[in-house]
């Protein structure tokens, strides 16, 4: 694991590392913010999953999260949003698939299945790496934005015992029924739509009736978000939660859009929400 | 004045405008953050001057300042860092002069003197525009980073009655004696170094013995800043202030570098410092 940079932020350290990922079959970069408390004790971890076109850097630069993480004593880990450096055919041609658009799933279709296994990377390989190299507790939570909100919700819904809490900003709530999801899923997962269902938060909620652990969902959504109706569809998630009696706090925030300014405005509330689960 | 965009941030509005600048003789973009209080009352203004290569956007995206500005009820105005769209010979060839490197002075040398009058723009034209179009009080303060820290210090030192307070992050303190300043000043101001002195904070302090108003200077400087010794030289400013008995609070912050992560870590303290002058 190679340290690429380290910067002092709110008396903690923001570090970027490159490492070889076995499940992605390529070199990957991630960022970790270590709060001041991490110099003397183990700290819990919040995993943040970013949206289309992002890298490990956007959240760390724009969300203003380190201030609160430093106060609470929580580490934040930001993975990249897709495998990198693989140069598959067409991989860099479009903002909404290929590089920058891993969608936090395990691809089944060639050639994507050689690398595009971000689900396994985020759920298993990266947390194992973090535990090996940093003084962190066993507790972690997960959050994300847009495509990363979809990732946070679906990964937590499928693995509720692995996370203390989950939240999302502007998540893609029903990707089997929106243009971004339909495009991505047909390429990465093939045309049999039954194979798509395990990566759709609304459908996972619908099939959760017998689940023993129901991790509550906290979702913030801007009402002036340009992707709200066509791509994000929080109403589908709400309907699924209502019908399945699944705990959801969906907050529609007037005038806010899809940008990091929206995330910055509410990240403190999300961090304090996760702190309840991580530090109790 | 054309509104380019508006985004909700911490229950206020971040707006970007394009307008024609008479003193720069080109179209310019600036950003203004209007806190929630601005919907019902006049608010004071903090002018923020950014560093080399920046635009009106860097500070607004990365400093995390809107949270505190929204709490305090202070507007923030970020001008661009140079004239734009003028395409003078060589203007875009180098990161440290021409576009993105206006240095907050009035150029005297052709062809730069046709456009490069950022001193007049920041001191007079932009504040007049702000007063005309927004509900702001007569009180304002000024701050900035690196080249913009130089701008904030020199503009405030030359016009102490125009600002309630001044602060700077990692300012270029003695530009007549550093590579960035020597290059810029010779191009914009010519080779007679006497004409450079009015844009050097350390020299302005040295010649301030008879000034009736001595605006205290607050300066934060990271000790791990890669430009500290060769370009920024806070020790020169400190020596000048000591010798002239000029009020300076210079804080050397261990481990911090030149990045916006440093600014984000201390911007709240600067905003509360300015609030004392702006809201008292």
Interface residues (C-beta under 8 A of the other chain):
Chain A: X7 X8 X9 X10 X11 X14 X61 X62 X64 X66 X67 X222 X224 X253 X254 X255 X256 X257 X259 X260 X261 X262 X264 X265 X268
Chain B: X7 X8 X9 X10 X11 X14 X61 X62 X64 X66 X67 X222 X224 X253 X254 X255 X256 X257 X259 X260 X261 X262 X264 X265 X268
